[in-house]
Amino acid sequence: MACGCGGNGAGGGCAGEQPLVQELPEAPLFEELPKEDEGAPEAPEAAAQLIASSEQEWPRVRVNGVDIAPEAIALELQYHPAGSRDEAVYLATRALVLRELLQQRIAALDLRVRPQAGESEEEAATRALIEREVCLPETSEAACRQYYESNRAHFCSAPLLGVRHILLGCPADDAEARSLAREQALALIAELAGDGGRFAELALARSDCPSKEQGGALGQISKGQTVPEFERQLFRLPPGLAGQPLESRYGFHVVQVDQRIDGRELPYEAVAASIRAELEQRVWQRGVAQYLRTLVGDARIEGIRLEGADSPLLQ
């Protein structure tokens, strides 16, 4: 049984967007629009045209007099997974409202932009609109250095571990088999605690990983080379035989850490560019979020509750 750790004849390790407006308003999320003039002919039921179901109900929403089509909400729904259909519909509708506001502003300014490689015309126009109307302060060298000093622990090279393991493989959904595998792993740990020199012998005899041919050796492992649940436990271990088996989707691992080289702190110069990029991204997100709130506050939006802006853009 392969453990997904990448262990083989050559060794190797066990490998196997946030929305801009975060908080949803309190219920009700949608509002009833005024009914059309009773003398006017009734429009056909839009829901009957939807691919999902003719029985689905969709909110009626307008942005400065422009209707958000139920068909558009139905298509947008797939990009907004949520805990309930109502919440997903709200998120999809909100996204379409913001998109419509941006498109209306682009049209008002008559922006015409040649798309860059991989960009649609709409994406290019939206990019040009943000560049024109969202004034972003530059990230200073002092701000970058202050961020580095406040977060030194985050700027370290990845640790390296020299690891051997014995995999007792079992299906992830077989509770009885996993219980038995854990008991067997604990017995192996007790045996190795008395005679650690038998690790290679026991790995060859008992392990379900191809690395058994190398005495269970996985080579030097760094972060990102193993499956996440195994990595989280592995990198907490000190050198020596682990006192408890490590569980992963593949089964239970008896682990021996032969070498541990902790990561070293990186100098500011090595991470300055990534710090600047991160801070500039945060500034961009705040600026765009405030710009969208301003567009919402200045618009006539019917049928949905959205957060507006009480003050001028970037005051």
N, C-alpha and C positions, 0 to 999 in steps of 0.2 A: 504493500500500500504506500503510495507516494505521499509524503507529508507536506508537499508544497513549499518546503524550506529551501529548495534549490540544492540540497546536498546530493552529490553524485560522485563519480569516480575522481573528479578533480577537486572535491570539497565545495564549499560555498555556503551561503546563508539561507535560512528559512525564508523564501521569498514567495512568496506565493504570486450668492449675490444678494446682497441684502437690499430690500426695497428702500427707496429714499425716504418715504414717509412711513415710519415703522408702526405706529400704534393704530389699531382699528378704533373707530369711534364707537361709542356705546349704542346699543340698539335703540331705535331701528336704524339699520344701515341705509335703507332706501326709503324714499318718500313717494307718496302717490302724486302723479302729475294731474293737473286739471283735465277733466274729460273733454274730448273734442265736442264741437258744436253738434247738438243732436240732429240738426237739419242736414249736416254733411253726411255723405255716404260713408258707411263703415269700411275701414280698410280690412283687407283679408288678414286672418290670423297669422302673424309672423312666425309663431312657434311651429306652425305646420310645416314650414320650410326647413326646420332645423334637422341636422343629421342625427342628433342624439335621440330625440323623442318628440312627438307632436304634443305630448302632455306636459312637457316642461314649461315652467313659468319663468319669464325673464323680466328684469326691471326695465322700466321705460325711463331713459335718461337723456337729457339734452344738454349740450354745451354751447352757450351763446346761440341758441336756436337750432343747432345741428343735432339731429338724433343719433344716438349710438345704437347701431343695428343689433337686434338680438342674434343674428347670424355671426356678427363679429365677436360678441361675447362668448358664444358657443365655441368658436374657434380658438379664442384666447384662453379659454378655461384650462386647456391642457398644460399651460405654462405656469399655473398657480395652484399646485397641490396644497391642500389645507385639511383641517380636521373635520370640516363639514362642507356640504355643497353650498350652503348660504355664504360661508366665509370665502370659498373659492370663487363664487360668482361676484362677490364684492371686490375681491382682489383683481379679478380679470376686468371688471367694469372700471375700477379706479385706474388701472393701467391704460385702458382705452381713453378715458377722460383726459389723462395727462398727455397722452399722445396727440389727441385732438387739439388740446390747447397749444402744444408745441407747433403742430401743423398750421393752426390758424395764425400764430405769431409769425411763422416763416412766410406765410402768404401775405400778411400785412406788411412785412418788410421787403417783400419781393426778392427774397434771397435766392440766388442761382449759383450753385456750386458744382464744380466738376468732381465726381466721386473719385476717391483714391482707390488703389488696388484692394479688392475684397469688400468695398463699401457699396451699399445701395444708394440710390439718389436721396431717399428719405434719411438714411443715416448720415450722409454727407451734409445735407441741409441742417439737420439737427446739430451736428458737430459745429458747423459754422455759426449757428444761432447761439450756442453756448459760449463759443469763443468771443462773439460780439457783445453779448449782453451780461455775461457773468464775469465781473472783475475780480480776479483772484490775487491776493497778496502773495508776493514771492516768499519762499521759505528761506529764512536767513541761515547763515553758517552758525550763528549763535544758537538758534533753535535746534539745529541738527546735533550740535555738540551737547546741548542740554539733554536732549532725548537719549543720546548715547550714555551719558553719565548716569541717567536715571534708570537705564535698562541694561547695564553691563552684563548681567547674567544671561541675557538673551543672545549676546554676541560672542559665541564660543564655537570653536571647531567641534565637529561631531566626535563623540567618544568612539573608541574601537574596542571590541571584545574578541578574545580568542576563546572559542566555545566548542565543546563536544556535547553530544546529546544521544539519548536512546529514546526513540519514539515507540510508544505503545499505542498503535493506531486503533481507532474505533470510529464508527459513524457519529456524526454530531447529534443525530436525532434518536440514538439508541441509549436510553438512560441506563439500562441494565449493563450494557457493554462498557459504558463509560465508567460506571461504578467499579466494575471488575478491573478495568485498565488502571484506575487510580490506585486500587489496592495493590496491584502488581508493581506499579511504579514506586509506591512506598516501600514495598519489600526489597526492590532493587536498591533504593537509597540506603536502607538499613544495611544491606549486604556490602555496598560500596563504602559506607562509613567505616566498616571494619577492615576493608582491603581495597583501597582506591586504585591499586595497580591492576585490578581486573576490569577496568572500564572498557578497554578495547575488546577484551574477550567477551564481555556481556553484551556490548553493542553489536558485535558480529552475530551473536547467538539470538538476541532478542529484539533488536531494533527493526522497525518497519520502514526505515528511511534508507535510501541508497548509500548515505554517508557511512553506513555500518562497515563498508569495505575499507574505510579509512579510520576505523576505530571510533566512528561517530563524529569525527572532526568536521566542523563546518567552516573552518578557516576564520579569517578576521571579518567580523560583522560590524557594520555601521548602521545608523538609523535609516529606515526606509528600505532595508533589504529583506525584512521578514514581514509576515502577516501581522497586522496591528496588535491583536490580542496577545501574541507571543512576545512581540517587541516591548510592549508596556511592562511586562513582568521581567523580561530578560535584563533590561538596562537598569533595573533597580538592584540587581544582584551584586554582592561583593565577590571577589575571587574565591574559588573553592567549589565544593559540591553543594548545590542548592538543597536545603533541608526539606523542601516540599516540591512535588512535581508541578510543572507549568502546564496549564491546560490551554489548548488551542482547538480550532475547528477540526484538526486532524487527530486529536487524541491527547495523551499525556506524555510530557517530555521529562526525562531525567536529565538534568543539566549540570555540567561541570564547566565553570568559568576558569580557564587556565591563565588568562591574561586580561587585564583591564587597563586601558590607556584613556584617562579622562580627557575631555575636550579642553583646549586652551583658549583663554580669552583672546579675542581678536582685537588688534589695534583699531582706533577710530578710522584711520586712513583706509583700512580694508573694507569697511562697511559704510563709509560716508555716502556713497552713491545710492545704496539700497535704502538708507535712512531718509535721504532727501526724497526719493521716489515715494516712499510710504507716507511721509508727511504731506507731500504735494497731493497725493491721492486723497488723503483725509480732507484737506482744504477744498479740493475739487468737489468731493461729495457733499460737504456742508454748503458750499456755494450753490451747487445745483439744486439741493433740497430747498434752500431758501428761495431760489428763483422760481421753482415750481409752486411753492406756497404763495408767492406773490401773484403768479398767473392765476392760481385758484381764487385768491382773494379778489382779483379784479374782474373775474368772469361771472357770468350768470349761468350757474350750474343747477339743473333741476333734476330731481329724482334720486339723488345720492348725497350723502353727507361727507364732505371733505374738509380737511383742515385748511384754513386760509392764513393770510399774513396780515398782521395788524400794523406793520411798519414798512417803510420803503425798503426796496432791495438793498441789502448790504449797507445799512445805514451806519 
